[in-house]
Amino acid sequence: MQDIEQIILGLDRDNLALDEIETTFVQTGDDRKTWRVWTNDLVWIRRLHAKGGRLVRWDAYGVAFDLDDNQIRVHQPISDAQRQKMAAHLAARTPDKSPEQATSTP
């Protein structure tokens, strides 16, 4: 297996515009336990490698990793009502903060 930095050096990125640098996460119906991630973004290549992604393919255009399903977390947006409920719960556990203080940003 080649070193990830050697693979990065082999990428043909000289003529890529910023909107051509991309990362895709794909999970097929026949294997719900594996995510295939393809990217030509240096930040994502290094991140996926550091997080234990299994390098499965690379060429001059990008790199593909496989990740186990438990390595991916998909977050749903929190509604205002959920945020207020969480703030009230936190405030109840921390007597010196009101719910408004718990949700305010510095």
Residue pairs with C-beta under 8 A, 6 or more apart in sequence:
1 55
2 58
4 45
4 46
4 49
4 55
7 45
7 55
7 58
7 63
8 42
8 45
8 46
10 58
10 60
11 40
11 60
11 61
11 62
11 63
12 60
12 61
13 21
13 40
13 42
16 40
20 40
21 40
21 41
22 39
22 40
22 41
23 37
23 38
23 39
23 40
23 41
23 44
24 37
24 38
24 39
25 35
25 36
25 37
25 72
26 35
26 36
26 37
26 38
27 34
27 35
27 36
27 69
28 36
32 69
33 68
33 69
34 66
34 67
34 68
34 69
35 66
35 67
35 68
35 69
35 71
35 72
36 56
36 64
36 65
36 66
37 44
37 48
37 53
37 64
37 65
37 66
37 67
38 62
38 63
38 64
39 45
39 48
39 62
39 63
39 65
40 61
40 62
40 63
45 63
48 63
48 65
48 67
49 55
49 65
51 67
51 71
52 67
52 71
53 65
53 66
53 67
53 71
54 65
54 66
54 67
55 63
55 64
55 65
56 64
56 65
56 66
57 63
57 64
58 64
78 86
83 103
84 99
84 103
87 99
87 100
87 102
87 103
88 99
88 102
90 97
90 99
90 102
91 97
91 98
91 99
91 101
91 102
94 102
